[in-house]
């Protein structure tokens, strides 16, 4: 694990410009910057640091081994910030699924009012969450899925372009096309995800019609991120070319860091292999070992192409502040020369 102590920065050193959007108004936050849920990464220190700086941090529910542990993690975050933060609940098909109902109940009983859903249709969650005043941000990878989420009543959508880490869907549509397509189709607020690491990206997303951005890989590479320092340093050293797309032939594409393990997975599937042939290589326990022990060749781990423009390991609060400040500068000064 990282030897750097997570710190929540409570004092604003420099006045950060304000970028109010439909998303910030709907969620009651200061800045349109979200740290989305990430397995083994979305813990109290990181989520609280993002929220304390005015963004929206997310605790990842299933990183906690039990619903009771999730409750404790939420309580820990509340000792670090009094600003809004959310919980990510990703629901995926599984032979032995976790007790989703109990996690849902833990979220509600803890008084969480913002939940990021992903992995499956959010409709089964909607009645219970709405009954308790919980606002839903649903993560999806296509306009058609975003429209479905809008129809069932989510507050906002987070839409992933092909550049993103993890599962980009099977349409292969990059953000430069997907964001304005979503803007043309949706009535509810939405944020753009995949390929964002700084204020230039936030400004671009706003110009394309989004109401904010979600950043994962960028927040992985911060002081408060609980992953090993060597993984953060690998992200800084890597280029936009250093990812692999695995499971393409299985129609379950995932973007992961390029290493000896993901290279082997790609080759096995390219040669006609099936999931059982790569299952030992892609075990989640091996990916967790990467983040905890720092051996970047120990297993599969997710990171986006945006790593190519991540060049430092600042605090999470600094990422929020400078992202907003740079976006404000781009939108008000640089673009003014064309007015």
N, C-alpha and C positions, 0 to 999 in steps of 0.2 A: 504494500500500500504506500501511498505518497507520504513522505516524511514532513510535508508542509501542513501546518495546523490550519484547518478551515476557519475563516474569520468572516463574520458578517459585519459589513461596514455600515454603521448607523449614521455617520456624519457626511453630509454632502460637502465635498471640498470645493467644488466649482458648481455654480448654478447651471443645471442642465436644461436646455430648451424643452419646451413642451410640444409634443405632436399628438394632438387629440384626434381620435378617429371614432368611427361607430363601434369598433371593437373595445377601445378603452372605456367608452361610455357604457357599453353593455355589461362589461365585467367589473367596472369600478376600479380600474388601475390607472397609473400615471402614464406609462409608456407602452406603445404597441410592440412589445418585445416579449416573446414567450420562450421559456425553456421547457420544451416538450418532455414527456415521460420517456425515460430510457432505462432499460433493464440493467440493474446493478449500478446505475449511475444516479438516478433520481432519488437522492436521499435528503434528509432534513437540512444539512448545512448548505448544499447547493441551492435547493429550492428557496430557502429562506434568504440567502444572499441575493438571489435574483429579485425576489419580491421586495426586499428591503431597499433595493436601488430603484424601485418603481416599475419593474417588469412583472411578469407572472411566472413564478416558479412552480414546478410540478414534482410532487413525490410519486414515485412509481409503486403502485399498490403491490404488485406481485414480486417486487424485489424483497418485500418483507415476507418471511416464511409463513406467517399466520395472520389472520385478521387482528388478533390481539397485538401482535407486533406492529402492524400498521397503525393502530391506535396510539401506541407509544411513540412511533416516529412522528405522527402528526403533533403530538404533545411536545416533542422535542423541538420541532420547527417553530411552534408558538412561543417557545422560550427565546428564540432567536430573532423573531420579527412579529410585529403586530399588524403587518400589512397582508392583503389577501394572497393566498397561494392555493393551488389546486392539487388534485390527485388524479393520476392517470390510471385507468382501468382498461387493460387490453384483453379482449376475449378472443381466443383462438381455438380451433378444433383440437381436441386432445383425447388420448385414450384414457388418461386419468386426470380429468380437469380439476383445478383447484376449486374450493368452495366459493364460487363467485357471489352467491347470495349473501354469504357471511361477510365477504369483503365489502359488498354494497352497503350492508347494514352498518358495518364499522365506519364507513365514510359518512353516512348520515348521522349516526350517533355522535360522531366527533364534531359535528356542526360544520363540515366542509360544504361550501356553497358553489364550488366550481369543480367540475369533473371533465377530464379529457377521456373520451372513449375512442377505441380503435380496434381494428381486427375483425369486427362483425357489425351487422346492422344494430344501431343503438336503440331501436324501437322497444325491445323487451325491458330496457332500463327506464324508459321515459316516464311512465306513470308514477313509479315510486319516487324517482328523483324530483319530478315536478311537484309532487305532493309535499315535499320537504324543502322546496325553494332552491333546489340545486340547478344551476345553469350548466348546460352540456356544450362542450366543444368537441365535435366529432372529427376525427382525422380520417381522410380518405385520399384516394389517388386518381380520381376521375371526376369529371363534371357530373356524369350520370349518378354516381354514388353521392355526390354532394347534394344534388337535387332531391334524392331520396331522403337524405338526412334532414334537409330543410322541410320536407313534407311531413316528417314525423315530429317536428317541433323542436329541433336543437336550437340553441342560442346562436351558435356560430360554427363555422367549419374551418378546419385546418387542412389545406390541400397540398399534397406532396408531389413535386415534380420528379422527373426521372433521375435527377442528380442526387436525390436524397440517400442517406444511409438507411440500411434495413430494407424493407419491402416497398418497392416503388410501383407495384402493380404490374400489369402485363401490357399496358398500352404504349409504354415507352415515349410518353409525351413530356418534353422538358418544360420547365417553369415559364420560359419566355412565351410559350404558346398557351400553357395550361392556365396561367394566372388571368390573362385577359379573357380567355374563354369562360372561366368561372365568373369573372366580373360581369360578363354579358348575360349570364344565365341566372345568377343568384340574386335574391332579394335580401337575405340576411347577411350580417358581417362575415367576412372570412379572412383568414391569415394565410400567407404563403409559406411553404416549408420546402426545404431541399435547396442547398446552394447558397445559403445566407450566413455571413460571418461578420459583416460590418455595416456601416451606415450607407455605403454605396448600394448595397443590396436592399436595405430597407427603403431607401429613396426610390429605387427601381420598382420594388414591389408596390409601393404606394402609387407610383406613376402608372403602373399597369392595372390598377383598380383594386388591389388588396387593401385591407385595413390594418395590416401589421405583418410581422414575420414570426415564425417559429425557428429557433436555432437549436440544434442538437450537438453536432460535432464541435461547434465553437464553444459551447458550455462544457463539453467533456474536457476541454483543454483549458481549464481555469484552476486557480489555487484550491477552491472549495470542492471541486470535483473529486469524488472518492477513489478514482482509478489510480493505478500506480504511476509514479512520475515517469518511468521509462516509456509508458504508453503515450503520455502527453508529449514527450520529446519525440517519439516516433511520428506523431501527427504533425508536429511542427516541421520535421525534416522531410516529410513526404510531399509528393506533388499530386496534382489533380489526376494523374495517370495511375496512381498507386492504389487502385481498388479493383476488385473482381466482382463480376456478376455470377452468382452461383444459382443452381436450381432452374436455369432457363428452360431446359428440356422438360422439366417437371411442372412448368407453368406456376412456379411459386418463387419467382425471382427475388433474390436478396443481394443488396450491395454490401460488400464486406471489405476489410482491409486485404490488400494483396500480401500474402506471405506463402510459405511453403505448403501450409495446410490448404488454403483456399485454391492455390495453383493445382494441387493434387485433386481436389474435389472437381474443379472445372474439367480437368483432363479425363477423369473417370467417367463423368457424365457425357462428355464429348465422344468418348469411345463406346457409348451405348449403355453404360451402367445405369442402375436404378437407385432409388433412395436407400435400400438396405446396403448397397455397396459403399455408400459414403456415410451412413449413419454414425459409425464410431468417430469419424473425423469431425462431424458437425455437432457433437453433443454439447448441450448448453453448459455443462459442468466445465468443459475445456475452455469455453469462452470466458466464463467467470474467473477461471484461473489466470487468464491473461490479465484481466483488470486488477485482480487482487495481488498476484505475484510479480507481474511485470514482464513475463516472458512473452514477447509479442509473436513468437512462433509456436506457442503452446496450443492454439486452437483458432476457431473462427471468431472474429469480433467485428462489429459494424462500425463503419465510418463513411462519411460522404465524400464526394469529389471536392467539396469545398475545403478539404484539408489543404489543398494547394494554395489557399490564401490565408491560412492560419499560421502566423509566424511568431507567436509569443504565448506565454502562459500567465495572463494577468488574473486579477480577482474577477469574480463574476459581476460584481458591482461595476467595476471599470468597464467591462464589456458592454453592459447596459448603457452606461452614461456616454461612452464615446460613440456607440452605435447611433444613439439618438442625436447627439451633437453633430456627428458627421452627416447624417441624413438631413438634418436641418440646414446645415451649410450647403449641401448639394442642392437642396430644393429652393433655398432662398438666395444664394449668392451665385453659384456656378450657372444655374439655369437662367438667372436674371439677364445674362448677356444676350440671350436669345429673345428677350421680351421686346 
